[in-house]
Amino acid sequence: MNKPRRIQAFEKSVKNKFYVYNSLFLNLPFQKISNIGMLIPLLLHVCRNDLESGKAPLEILNSFFSDHTKIQSEREKIDFMFRVIQYVERQVVLYDSVEDSAFAQLRTHGNELSLKDYIHLSDNKRKRGVLSDKLDTFSIRIVFTAHPTQFYSPSVLDIIDNLRTLIAANNINEIDLALQQLGMTSLINARKPTPCDEAKNIIYFLKSVYYDAVGEMYSYIKRNVQNSVFDNPEIIQLGFWPGGDRDGNPFVTSEITMAVADELRMTLMGCYYREIEGLERKLTFRGVDDIITTLKTCVHDTMFDPTKTLTFEDIITPLYTIRDALVSTFNGLYLEDLDKLIDRVKLFRTHFAILDIRQNHAVHKQAIQEILKQKNRIEESLDELEKNELISILVHENFLVEADQFQDKIVKDTVQIISQIAAIQMKNGEKGCNRYIISNSEDIFSVLFVHGLFRWCCRDSGKIAVDIVPLFESMEGMVHAGTIMQELFDIPEYRSHVSQRRNRQTMMLGFSDGTKDGGYLQANWSIFKTKEHLSAVCDHNNVKAIFFDGRGGPPARGGGKTHRFYASQSQKISNHAIQLTIQGQTITSHYGSKAHFMHNCEQLLTAGLSNSLYEQRNAISNQSRQTLDTLARLSFEKYTALKNHKMFIPYLENKSTLKYYGETNIGSRPTRRTSKGKLELKDLRAIPFVGSWSQLKQNVPGYFGIGTSLKAFVDDGRLNELRQLFKDVPFFKALIFNSMMSLSKCNFALTGYIAEDPNYKEFWTLLFNEYTLSKQMVLLISDQSTLMEEEPVSKRSIEIREQIVLPLLIIQQYALQMIEQKSGYSGDYEKIVRRSLYGNINASRNSA
């Protein structure tokens, strides 16, 4: 049977190339690890075969050492394992580079629709006007976060970028040098990154990739719209969380937030300066040359001194003056180059990326309580006030609140940053920092506390120049989200604030904590219905609903195929914008190069346009909704029983890598929201929670409960109903496909030895049985013979990645077993576990 062209292209440009360069890489002699590379293929072969035969990691490695090496002492074994980890980490980098270099070629064999295709379809459907109007007002916002799911430093990112270029050109000699450089460059941070470090790591992408990529994407849109009056620079926006996201991160302070805002602006000025300098060499005409030189000098002065700033008008006005001169006097020479810069200035203005502020509702409650105690409105607690009395104080009372009035550090910083937003807007423009996101929003006070704080802390401004954004992330929060927003709109003072914000209400929904709270199916279906309900509430109040999705990398945190997800939204969900978080390895894998960025931006854009062209495409019948309700309920019951199992937390604490996440130098934020001694699920952040299941190769949050819920319908004779649901409802199909990805990355053989553990065997068997059932059921209802059958390229990429890291996974489990046996080298084995986290995390990049 002939292979599809895309598979042929993948095997030629990715698989075969990787094996060629990998063989070169494994033979390179690096400091302290010479000859180890020669043993890695043999180690992989032994790991794969012995694991399939049912051996435990402890037995596998001990047999390998005795049968294939002369290593005898435990110290030598530990040194060997560290060396293998170093090699595997770099094999992952090499594979990333090979796959990225083939992106453009593989894309030509894809079946995704481009913006050109949608414009052509709109012509055929006589909807050109509808599409044009949509493009005039639609926007996508990609918000970069510093969540610890990837750890490459700028120096390593430079090597990856260089490798991409060299591999695409098959420059074997230079590739050899780059691989040697990679082998001798540390991939691990020497210390935990500060929030400023995290910000600078993302700013690396802003200046080296996104400045050009966003500009080119905007030019591409303008060319294809073929509308001479098209002028919507908000169609592509960049958002930024590092330095502004203080939810659970005590290291993010008001000083750091200001420093990051300055760094964003000064970096942008550097990008402008380089482009203006290039134009200066071309625009040598009398009258024009003085203007461009003066502008260059002004921009240069702002690149290094945070006290010196330019406004948007300071930059754009001389550029328009030059443009008028080129058109009227100089035959439009170099007009296209100038227009590119003008577009970039309109896109990025003086902020580069919009810095969001995020904080937890509990912190705002603490701040309000301290303020009202100082104002003698309460003695100790807000509970002393009736609901309406508290509302009245928050929207009517005019207090003067300043940070110096408080001793508590977190209250002081909360007041300080709210007061400081106006200063950031003075420097970077209002768009530089104009959103305040409230985690754990579960009642109207989540929003009203922040509304009150802005009124009291920013009295000089006269208005709140910030969008107040509730984040509904728990099941409880989503259930009440519609009622909460209606109550808020019924308060005249809050409704007036929304009117001042262009009658738009942004609401964030968090997939990570929703999945942790309610399980995969229930969380996603609840978010879907919550969006529909909130859309209706906003429509009723003549407000535009803007949804901001907290999507992580893997499906268990709301990731998966992003285009498929947004294209599957129903007609009842407001479709004015697409906003989502991008983090960790998803930044490098899907937005790490200009080609990747432009392709994925275009896919987000076309996903948003699809519902305008196909009015009934995603309509879900009442019967299908009832089926989804029942499936979600059954899945939730199964997942809740798992969470309540007496061994759930002990299993995570004692059989996974959970405790080691906080000890790595990946991110600045603690893994838990509180420092209480006893671990509780509600305090555990989603990233280490999902990541620990991923390291175990069990991926529980990505499927658990699906098998049980589907099996209930099959047992009831309703298999055809499920198959029809899979066929007719794109949202359900997207969920099943994403779950298939989670299932395909499972490998229960890795932890099969736990099935013999007297304390945990019952719990492990419970997980394994649901995995087996879920795999069986998703294949049955999709009528597929293997997981990810419809995504053969992604499937093969996952297979290669899982093969690369298999020795690392075996080593990790070996180390965990040795720690459990209280080895005299337990400290070294703990270092092995921590170090093994990195390669596994980066190998799982193909998840969004």
Secondary structure, DSSP 8 states (H G I E B T S, - for coil): ----HHHHHHIIIIIHHHHHHHHHHHT---TTTTTHHHHHHHHHHHHHHHHHTT--HHHHHHHHHHHH----SHHHHHHHHHHHHHHHHHHHHHHHHHHHHTHHHHHTT-----HHHHHHHHHHTT-HHHHHHHHHH-EEEEEE---SS----HHHHHHHHHHHHHHHTT-HHHHHHHHHHHHHS--S-SS---HHHHHHHHHHHIIIIIHHHHHHHHHHHHHHHT-TT---GGGEEEEE-TTTB-TT-TT--HHHHHHHHHHHHHHHHHHHHHHHHHHHTT--STTHHHHHHHHHHHHHHTSS-TT----HHHHHHHHHHHHHHHHHHSTTTTHHHHHHHHHHHHHHTTTSSEE-EEEEHHHHHHHHHHHHHHTTS-SS-GGGS-HHHHHHHHHH------GGG--SHHHHHHHHHHHHHHHHHHHH-GGGS-EEEEET--STHHHHHHHHHHHHH-GGGSS--SEEEEEE-SHHHHHHHHHHHHHHHTSHHHHHHHHHTTTEEEEEEEHHHHHHHH-HHHHHHHHHHHHHHHHHHHHHTT-EEEEEEE--SSGGGT-S-HHHHHHT--TTS--SEEEEEE-THHHHHHHSSHHHHHHHHHHHHHHHHHHHH-TTTT---HHHHHHHHHHHHHHHHHHHHHHTSTTHHHHHHHHSSHHHHTTSSS-SS-SBSS--SS--GGGB-HHHHHHHHHHTT--GGGTTTHHHHHHHHHHTT-HHHHHHHHHH-HHHHHHHHHHHHHHHT--GGGGGGGGG-TTTHHHHHHHHHHHHHHHHHHHHHHT-SSTTTT-HHHHHHHHHHHHHHHHHHHHHHHHHHHHHTT-TTHHHHHHHHHHHHHHHHHHT----
